[in-house]
Structure formats: structure tokens, C-alpha cells
């Protein structure tokens, strides 16, 4: 996996990160390079760096970028991870069985994640970090869809066979529209 890391003074969107072509030098980039030098494959080491990282090391690199208050961009997913101080309050996080998470995912990220479910990547979740989530697991008969709203009493599950309905569930949840839940037969867990 290839990642690009640089400094931003304020939050940057997925689209802005994808279009980024020039970078301002910043001392945090140099500090980051000293910590993850084994993965660097490009960039100037002052304003930005490009890294080639195995999936097993992505968490380490992303942690180092966050620690140094740097933006981390994944061109494969066209997704940016802003450092904690720049994240949008209340943003959802898209998590996968395999790979790394996407902060504040766009509808396209959600669709791609659901359509990418496979036996070796069988799980996807949209979490808010406060024990509120929507998650889906691939099964032989389709999908299991769960929603939790903070407590065990507010934890439900249903079966879904239609991929487009599952995508709608994730995109509507991320948009703050709870009406998507009305079309399912929920069972308490």
C-alpha cells in the first residue's frame, strides 16, 4: 500500500487531499521521517513523503503520522486521515476486517467497502467511537446487519440479501438519516 504524508494547518477533505500537488515544508515531516524511514519511497522529506507500507505496518505508520500531527493520504481509497486535532467532531469511522479505517468516509467509500466484502474481508463497520455503530458481515446467505446505539438494550440484528439495501443503510447512517432502519425486521441481541 502506498501512503502520502504531509502537514496541514487545518482539516482537509478527501477531495482536497486527492487534488493536492504542492506541499509546504514543516519540521514535523522531518521528525516523522526519522521514525518511519524504512518505508519512505519518495517525497522530499521536508514537505511530504511517500511511503510503501505492508498492511501489517499501516497502523504503525498512521499512528506516527497522527503523533506528529500529519495528514495521511491513501490514494488507493482516495481517503485522508486527518490527525486527531483536525478531525471533524462527530465524524464516523469506517473500519474493515482487512486493512485500515477511513475517517469521515464519503458515500463512495461506503459503497466500495460494502461491495468489497469477500470471504477474506468479511466484515465492515461504521463507528462513532461512542459504542454507536452499524456493522455488516458477509455470510453464505447474504449479510448480517447489526446496529448498536450505546447499550446492550439498544443492539439489534437483521439479515439482508440485497447489496444495494446494505449500501443504503451505511450511507443513510453516515448522513444522519435513521429512517433507513424502518425497512428491516430487527431482532434484539
N, C-alpha and C positions, 0 to 999 in steps of 0.2 A: 504494500500500500504506500502511496506517496502522499505526503503532507507538506503544506507550506505554512511557515510560522513567521509572524511579524508583530509589531506593536501598533496598537490603535489607541487614541486618547478617549474615544467613545465607542459605544456599541456599534457593530457593523452587521448588516443583514447578510443572508446567504447570497442574494443577488449582487450586493456591493462587493462582497469578497470574491465572487466569481469574476467580476469585471476588473478587479484590482490589477494594475500594471506597474505602478510605481510605489515605492516604499521609502519612508523616512528613516534615517539611521536612528538607532536608540540603544543605549547601553544594556538594556535588559536582553536584547537579542544576543549580544556577545556573551553575557552570563549564561544564557540558555545553551549556546553552542558549547561552552566548556563542560556542561553537564551531559549533553547527548551527542557529542562529536562523532561517535561511531556510526550514526545514522545519516549524517549530512552528505548529500549528493550534489548540492548546488546552492545558489544564492551567494551573497557577498559576506555574510557573517556579521554585518553591521546593521543592515536594514531588514533583511529577511533571510531565511534559509529554507531549502527544500530538503526533505528527508525521505528516505526509503525505509519503511518500517514493516517488520513482520507483525501479523495480528497479535502475537503474544507480547509484543513490546509497545503496542499502541497506548495502553493505559499509562505506562511509564512516561512516554513522550508527552501525552496530553496533560498529565499531572505536572510535569516540568514546565510546560508552556503556561499552564494556569498559575503555577507558583511564581513565575517571572512576569505575570500579567501580560501574556502574549496571546494573540489570536492564533487559532489552529484551524487550517482550512483543508478539507478533503475534497480534491477535485473529482474523484470517482462518484461521490454522492452529491457534489456541489453543495456541501454543507460546511458551515463555520461553527466553531465552538469558541464563544467569547469567554474571556477569563471571568471568574465569579463576580468581580466588582462591576462588570459591564453587562451582565445578563439582565434580560428583561424580567422584572418582577412578575411572578405568576406564570412564567413560561413552562410549557410542558417539555418533557424529555422523552425522546423515542429511543427505546432500548431493544436490542436484538439478542437472540440466543448466541449468535456468532458475530463477532465484530465489535464495534464501539457505538456509543449512543450519539444522538443528534439533539442538540439543544434547540428548542423553539422550532420544531420541524414545520416545513411548508407542506401544503396538501400533496405536492408531488413526492416528497419524501415518504409520506404516509402510504400513498398508493404503491410506490415502489417496494416498500418494506413488506406490505401485505402480499403483493404479487410475488415477492421473492421467497415466501415461505416454502420450505422444502424439507425432506427428511433430515438433512444435515444442518438446517437453520429453521427449526420448527416452531419458534416462539418469537413474538413481538409484543411489546408493551408500551403504552403511553402513560407516563407517570408525572405527577406534580410534586413529588418529594414529600408529601404530607399524608401518605397512605391512601391516596386517591389515585385510582388507575383504571385503565381499560387494557385488557390483555387478551391475546388470542394464541391458541396453539393449534397446529396442524394435526389432524387425525386422519385415519383411513376413510372416514365418512364425511370429511369436510373440516370444520373448525369448531373448537370450543371457545366461546367468548365469555369473558368474565369482566365484571365491573365491581369496584370497591370504592366506597365513599367514606373512608376513615375508620370504620369499626367493623368487627365481625358481624354485627347485626345488619350491616348495610353492604353485604357481599353476595353477589348473585352470579349465576352462570346460565348459559343457554347454548344450544347447538345452532350452527349456521352452515348452510351448504353453498350459499352464493357468495363468491368473492367480492362482487360489487357491493353487496349489502354490508360486508365486513369493512370494506374501504370507506363506505359512507359512515359507518359507526365511528371509525377513527377520525375522519376529517370533521365530522359534526362535533365530536367530543372536544377536539382541539380548538374548534371555533366557538366553544361555549354554548352549543345548542343541544340541550338534553332531550329534545323531542325524538331523536333517533331511537331512543330506548323503547318507545311505545310499540314498535312493530315486532317485538320479540316476546317469547314465552319464557320468563325468568324463573329460576328456581334458587332458593336461598341456600347458601353453603354454611 
